[in-house]
Amino acid sequence: MTVVVTDEMVRAYQQDGVVLIKGLFAPWVAELRTGIEKNMADPGQPMPTLKPGEAGRFFDDYCNWQRIPEFERVIRQSDAAEVAARLMQSDRVQLFHDHVLVKEPGTSKPTPWHTDGPYYFVEGRQTVSFWSPLDPVTEASLRCVAGSHLWPRDVLPTRWMAETNFYPGDHDYMPVPDPEAEGMRILEWPMEPGDAVAFHYRTLHGTRGNSTTNRRRAFSLRLVGDDARYVDRPGPTSPPFPGHGMVAGQRLREDWFPVLRG
């Protein structure tokens, strides 16, 4: 592993649910840019994230590593799995999915505050996502609420386009907070291409719009560790992975979600 993960970085991740990893994907920026170009030219399952009349364009697609070789090479050959093992304190690292997010210049709509965990069919203390820009970012960087991964209840998942609840009923979830109005500690960093924010699946996060004249391309990688298990949700999950055949309490099936370490 060429990227050094210090004990202090591990402590920060465990306590805050987020930490900056400088240069994690720096050797792979050209490879990832090529992969994103291929992905945008031939989307797998693009999701409309702007309403009619909103300025700009937000391209959003996931689960493409099996058909875009650049993504698979980065996932299998970069330091991501070793860094994830250190942060999660896990021997085992398993791929959940890849995710591409591109905000074109002038896309003023922010990505709403949310946590990823409630949308997924996996739960566990040992989870990590890497969010890595492939362009320099300042105002369009990822923003995370420190310590939110330790809150006693998950944040209510919503459909961003329809602005409705993702699952029927909301009694198991806390309302989506307004971190700035409520004075929460928000962590964000100016980032160079290949830097990565590592954050827990339960960490509350979002981004501002991209009001600059520059495109903001980002590659995200979702990984799980030793204690992650399949869980039933009260409705369709995102990503859906139809026909997976797993039952509650199982580890994710290894033929669909490869073990990268351990």
C-alpha positions in Angstrom: 0.0 0.0 0.0 1.5 3.3 -1.1 -1.1 5.6 0.6 -0.3 6.0 4.2 -3.2 5.7 6.6 -2.2 6.9 10.1 -3.7 6.0 13.4 -5.0 9.5 13.7 -6.9 9.1 10.3 -8.4 5.8 11.6 -9.5 7.5 14.8 -11.0 10.4 12.8 -12.9 8.0 10.6 -14.2 6.1 13.6 -15.2 9.2 15.5 -16.4 11.5 12.7 -17.5 9.0 10.1 -15.4 10.9 7.5 -11.8 11.6 6.7 -9.8 13.0 3.7 -7.4 10.6 2.0 -5.0 12.7 -0.1 -4.0 11.2 -3.5 -5.8 7.8 -3.0 -6.8 7.6 -6.7 -4.1 10.1 -8.0 -2.3 7.4 -10.1 -5.7 6.4 -11.7 -7.2 9.8 -12.6 -6.6 9.3 -16.4 -8.0 5.8 -16.2 -11.1 7.0 -14.4 -11.7 9.9 -16.7 -11.6 7.5 -19.6 -14.1 5.2 -17.8 -16.5 8.1 -17.1 -16.3 9.2 -20.8 -17.3 5.7 -21.8 -20.0 5.6 -19.1 -21.6 8.9 -20.3 -21.5 7.8 -23.9 -23.2 4.5 -23.0 -25.1 4.8 -19.7 -26.1 1.7 -17.9 -29.0 3.1 -15.9 -28.9 6.9 -15.8 -31.1 8.5 -13.2 -32.8 11.9 -13.9 -31.8 14.2 -11.0 -32.9 17.6 -12.4 -36.4 18.7 -12.8 -37.5 20.3 -16.1 -36.4 23.9 -16.2 -33.5 23.5 -13.8 -30.2 24.8 -15.1 -27.3 22.5 -16.0 -27.0 18.7 -16.1 -26.3 16.2 -13.4 -25.3 12.8 -14.8 -25.7 9.9 -12.3 -25.1 6.2 -13.0 -23.9 3.2 -11.0 -23.0 -0.5 -11.1 -20.8 -0.4 -14.3 -17.6 -2.0 -13.2 -18.3 -5.3 -15.0 -18.7 -3.6 -18.4 -16.2 -0.7 -18.1 -12.7 -2.2 -17.7 -11.1 1.0 -16.4 -13.4 0.9 -13.4 -12.6 -2.7 -12.7 -8.9 -2.1 -12.9 -9.1 0.8 -10.4 -11.3 -1.2 -8.0 -9.0 -4.3 -8.1 -5.5 -2.7 -8.5 -5.6 0.6 -6.5 -5.0 1.0 -2.8 -8.7 1.4 -2.1 -9.3 -2.0 -0.5 -6.2 -1.7 1.8 -7.2 1.8 2.8 -10.8 0.7 3.4 -9.5 -2.2 5.6 -7.6 0.2 7.8 -10.4 2.7 8.1 -13.1 0.1 8.8 -10.8 -2.0 11.0 -11.8 -5.0 9.0 -9.8 -7.9 7.6 -12.3 -8.5 4.8 -13.2 -5.9 2.1 -16.0 -6.6 -0.3 -17.2 -4.5 -3.3 -20.8 -3.2 -3.1 -20.9 -1.0 -6.1 -19.3 1.8 -8.1 -21.0 5.2 -8.8 -20.3 8.0 -11.2 -21.6 11.6 -10.5 -21.0 14.4 -13.0 -22.1 18.0 -12.4 -21.8 20.1 -15.5 -21.0 23.8 -15.3 -23.9 25.9 -14.2 -25.7 23.1 -12.5 -27.1 25.2 -9.6 -29.1 22.5 -7.9 -27.4 21.1 -4.7 -27.3 17.4 -3.9 -29.7 17.3 -0.9 -28.5 16.2 2.6 -29.0 12.4 2.9 -27.4 9.2 4.2 -26.8 6.3 1.8 -27.3 3.5 4.3 -31.2 3.5 4.3 -31.3 3.1 0.5 -29.0 0.0 0.6 -29.9 -3.6 1.4 -26.8 -3.9 3.6 -26.1 -2.9 7.2 -23.0 -3.0 9.3 -20.6 -1.0 11.4 -17.8 -1.7 8.9 -18.7 0.3 5.7 -17.0 2.9 3.7 -17.6 5.0 0.6 -14.8 6.8 -1.3 -15.8 9.9 -3.2 -13.1 11.2 -5.5 -13.2 14.2 -7.9 -11.4 14.0 -11.2 -11.3 17.8 -11.5 -10.2 20.3 -8.9 -13.1 21.2 -6.6 -13.7 23.9 -4.0 -17.4 24.9 -3.7 -18.7 21.6 -5.3 -16.8 19.4 -2.8 -18.5 16.8 -0.7 -19.8 18.0 2.6 -20.3 15.6 5.6 -21.7 16.1 9.1 -19.2 14.9 11.6 -20.4 12.1 13.9 -23.7 11.6 12.2 -22.9 8.0 11.6 -23.4 7.5 15.3 -26.9 8.9 15.5 -29.3 6.4 17.1 -31.7 6.5 14.1 -31.2 6.6 10.3 -32.1 9.8 8.4 -35.3 9.5 6.4 -34.6 8.4 2.8 -36.5 10.4 0.2 -36.9 10.5 -3.6 -35.2 13.7 -4.7 -37.2 14.3 -7.8 -40.6 13.7 -6.3 -39.6 14.9 -2.8 -41.5 12.0 -1.3 -40.5 9.3 1.2 -38.5 6.4 -0.3 -40.3 3.8 1.8 -43.9 3.8 3.1 -44.1 5.3 6.6 -41.3 7.2 8.4 -41.6 6.0 12.0 -38.2 4.3 11.9 -36.4 7.3 10.7 -35.5 10.8 11.9 -36.4 13.8 9.7 -33.7 15.1 7.3 -32.0 17.9 9.4 -30.7 21.2 8.2 -27.1 21.0 9.3 -26.3 24.7 8.7 -29.4 26.0 10.5 -28.9 23.6 13.4 -25.2 24.5 13.8 -23.8 21.0 13.1 -20.1 20.5 12.4 -19.7 20.2 8.6 -16.5 18.8 7.2 -15.4 19.7 3.7 -12.1 20.1 1.9 -10.8 21.7 -1.3 -9.7 18.7 -3.3 -7.3 17.9 -6.2 -8.0 15.2 -8.8 -7.6 11.8 -7.2 -8.0 12.9 -3.6 -10.8 11.0 -1.8 -13.3 11.6 1.0 -13.9 8.4 2.9 -17.2 8.3 4.7 -19.5 5.8 6.4 -22.8 4.7 4.9 -24.7 6.4 7.7 -22.8 9.7 7.5 -25.1 12.6 6.5 -23.7 14.3 3.4 -24.5 16.5 0.4 -22.9 18.9 -2.1 -23.6 22.4 -3.3 -24.5 23.1 -6.9 -21.7 23.7 -9.4 -22.0 27.4 -10.3 -18.5 27.4 -11.8 -17.5 27.2 -15.4 -15.8 23.9 -14.9 -17.2 20.3 -15.1 -17.1 18.3 -11.8 -16.6 14.6 -12.4 -16.5 12.3 -9.4 -16.0 8.5 -9.0 -17.4 6.9 -5.9 -16.7 3.4 -4.6 -18.8 1.6 -2.0 -17.2 -1.1 0.1 -18.2 -3.3 3.1 -16.3 -5.2 5.8 -16.5 -8.1 8.1 -19.8 -7.4 9.8 -21.8 -6.2 6.8 -24.9 -8.3 6.2 -27.9 -8.3 3.9 -31.0 -6.7 5.4 -34.6 -6.6 4.2 -36.0 -3.1 3.6 -39.7 -2.1 3.4 -39.5 -1.4 -0.3 -37.2 -1.4 -3.4 -33.6 -0.5 -2.6 -31.1 1.6 -4.6 -29.2 0.0 -6.3 -31.9 -2.7 -6.7 -29.9 -5.8 -7.8 -33.0 -7.7 -8.9 -32.9 -11.5 -8.5 -30.0 -11.6 -5.9 -31.7 -14.3 -3.9 -30.1 -13.3 -0.6 -31.9 -13.5 2.8 -31.5 -11.4 5.9 -28.3 -12.0 7.9 -26.3 -13.3 4.9 -23.1 -11.8 3.7 -23.3 -10.3 0.2 -22.9 -13.1 -2.4 -19.4 -13.2 -3.6 -20.1 -13.9 -7.3 -22.0 -10.6 -7.5 -20.0 -8.6 -4.9 -16.3 -9.7 -5.2 -14.1 -10.0 -2.1 -11.2 -7.6 -2.7 -9.2 -8.4 0.4 -9.3 -11.1 3.1 
